[in-house]
């Protein structure tokens, strides 16, 4: 036939090598994406747990420090433990209550004449339990979040007047 036409070696090995290289790249990209997504998910979950703990502590500490001049007590109202701050404003007694009801830590500010109801107050954050205690002017509150995390919050009541 023709001498001038050279026979080319088959390109199959080069094609297989390129295909394997692309496959390794694709598998590595998918693996790194999945790994990164899991790391991101774990970071967000940890951040949310820390944020919930900080918010719960800020609510209890802020209420205690802001209302420390009045009498602080813990009452069982309707079977619910309620942290109560009692203040006298121009001869009228007002109660600021912190309690857990309906899956939320709630706060209400009412005149002493208003009866306690679990639905009253503004929901502040999701919690499953709120257990306040007072001993020797030390307010201790245990807060349990929906994910099962528990936090102990300690506040020393400077002005006194605390009643268990």
C-alpha positions as CSV (number, residue, x, y, z in Angstrom):
1,X,0.0,0.0,0.0
2,X,1.5,3.2,0.9
3,X,4.7,3.5,2.6
4,X,4.2,7.1,3.4
5,X,1.3,6.3,5.8
6,X,2.7,5.4,9.2
7,X,0.7,3.4,11.6
8,X,-0.2,5.3,14.7
9,X,-0.1,3.4,18.1
10,X,-3.5,3.0,19.6
11,X,-4.6,5.9,21.9
12,X,-6.5,3.7,24.2
13,X,-4.0,3.9,27.2
14,X,-3.9,7.7,27.0
15,X,-7.7,7.9,27.0
16,X,-8.0,5.5,29.9
17,X,-5.4,7.5,31.9
18,X,-7.2,10.8,31.2
19,X,-10.6,9.3,32.2
20,X,-9.1,7.9,35.4
21,X,-7.5,11.3,36.3
22,X,-10.9,13.0,35.8
23,X,-12.7,10.4,37.8
24,X,-10.3,10.8,40.7
25,X,-10.7,14.6,40.6
26,X,-14.5,14.3,40.6
27,X,-14.6,11.8,43.5
28,X,-12.2,14.0,45.5
29,X,-14.3,17.1,44.9
30,X,-17.5,15.3,46.0
31,X,-15.7,13.9,49.1
32,X,-14.3,17.3,50.1
33,X,-17.7,18.9,49.6
34,X,-19.4,16.3,51.8
35,X,-16.7,16.7,54.4
36,X,-16.9,20.5,54.4
37,X,-20.7,20.4,54.7
38,X,-20.4,18.1,57.8
39,X,-17.8,20.4,59.4
40,X,-20.0,23.4,58.7
41,X,-23.1,21.7,60.2
42,X,-21.2,20.8,63.3
43,X,-19.9,24.4,63.7
44,X,-23.4,25.8,63.3
45,X,-24.8,23.4,65.9
46,X,-22.1,24.3,68.4
47,X,-22.6,28.0,67.8
48,X,-26.3,27.6,68.3
49,X,-25.8,25.7,71.6
50,X,-23.4,28.4,72.8
51,X,-25.7,31.2,71.8
52,X,-28.7,29.6,73.6
53,X,-26.6,29.2,76.8
54,X,-25.4,32.9,76.6
55,X,-28.9,34.2,76.0
56,X,-30.4,32.2,78.9
57,X,-27.6,33.5,81.2
58,X,-28.1,37.1,80.0
59,X,-31.9,36.9,80.6
60,X,-31.6,35.6,84.2
61,X,-28.6,37.8,85.1
62,X,-30.1,40.9,83.6
63,X,-33.4,40.4,85.4
64,X,-31.7,39.8,88.7
65,X,-29.3,42.7,88.4
66,X,-31.9,45.1,87.1
67,X,-34.4,44.2,89.8
68,X,-32.0,43.5,92.7
69,X,-33.2,46.6,94.7
70,X,-36.6,45.0,95.4
71,X,-37.5,41.7,97.0
72,X,-36.6,38.6,95.1
73,X,-38.5,35.4,95.8
74,X,-39.4,32.0,94.4
75,X,-43.0,31.0,94.4
76,X,-45.0,28.0,93.2
77,X,-47.8,29.5,91.2
78,X,-50.1,27.1,89.4
79,X,-47.5,24.3,90.0
80,X,-44.8,26.2,88.2
81,X,-41.7,27.5,89.9
82,X,-41.7,31.3,89.3
83,X,-38.8,33.7,90.0
84,X,-40.5,36.9,91.3
85,X,-39.1,40.4,91.6
86,X,-41.4,42.6,93.7
87,X,-41.1,46.4,93.4
88,X,-43.1,49.3,94.9
89,X,-43.7,52.1,92.4
90,X,-45.4,55.1,93.9
91,X,-47.3,52.9,96.4
92,X,-48.4,50.3,93.9
93,X,-46.8,46.8,94.0
94,X,-45.6,45.3,90.7
95,X,-44.3,41.8,90.0
96,X,-41.8,40.8,87.4
97,X,-42.0,37.1,86.9
98,X,-39.6,34.7,85.1
99,X,-41.0,31.2,84.5
100,X,-41.2,28.3,82.1
101,X,-44.5,27.5,80.4
102,X,-45.5,26.1,77.0
103,X,-41.9,25.3,76.1
104,X,-40.6,28.8,76.6
105,X,-38.9,30.9,79.3
106,X,-41.4,33.6,79.8
107,X,-41.4,37.0,81.5
108,X,-44.3,39.0,82.7
109,X,-44.6,42.4,84.4
110,X,-48.0,43.0,86.1
111,X,-49.6,44.6,89.0
112,X,-49.8,42.5,92.1
113,X,-53.5,42.2,91.7
114,X,-53.3,40.1,88.5
115,X,-53.6,36.4,89.1
116,X,-50.8,34.2,87.6
117,X,-51.6,32.3,84.5
118,X,-49.1,30.1,82.6
119,X,-50.0,31.7,79.2
120,X,-49.2,35.2,80.5
121,X,-46.0,37.0,79.7
122,X,-43.8,37.2,76.6
123,X,-41.9,34.1,75.4
124,X,-38.2,34.9,75.6
125,X,-36.6,31.7,74.4
126,X,-37.3,28.0,74.0
127,X,-36.6,26.0,77.1
128,X,-37.9,22.7,78.6
129,X,-37.4,23.6,82.2
130,X,-36.5,26.5,84.5
131,X,-35.6,25.7,88.1
132,X,-34.7,28.8,90.2
133,X,-33.4,28.5,93.8
134,X,-32.2,31.1,96.4
135,X,-29.9,30.3,99.2
136,X,-27.9,32.9,101.3
137,X,-28.6,35.6,98.7
138,X,-27.3,33.4,95.9
139,X,-29.7,32.9,93.1
140,X,-29.2,29.7,91.2
141,X,-31.2,28.9,88.1
142,X,-31.0,25.7,86.1
143,X,-32.1,26.0,82.5
144,X,-32.7,23.0,80.2
145,X,-32.8,23.7,76.5
146,X,-34.8,21.7,73.9
147,X,-31.6,19.9,72.8
148,X,-31.1,18.6,76.3
149,X,-28.3,20.9,77.3
150,X,-28.4,22.2,80.9
151,X,-26.9,25.4,82.3
152,X,-26.5,26.5,85.8
153,X,-26.6,30.3,86.2
154,X,-25.4,32.0,89.4
155,X,-26.2,35.5,90.5
156,X,-25.3,37.0,93.9
157,X,-28.1,39.3,95.0
158,X,-26.4,42.3,96.5
159,X,-29.4,44.2,97.9
160,X,-30.7,41.2,99.9
161,X,-34.3,40.7,100.5
162,X,-34.2,37.3,98.8
163,X,-36.7,34.7,100.0
164,X,-36.8,31.0,99.1
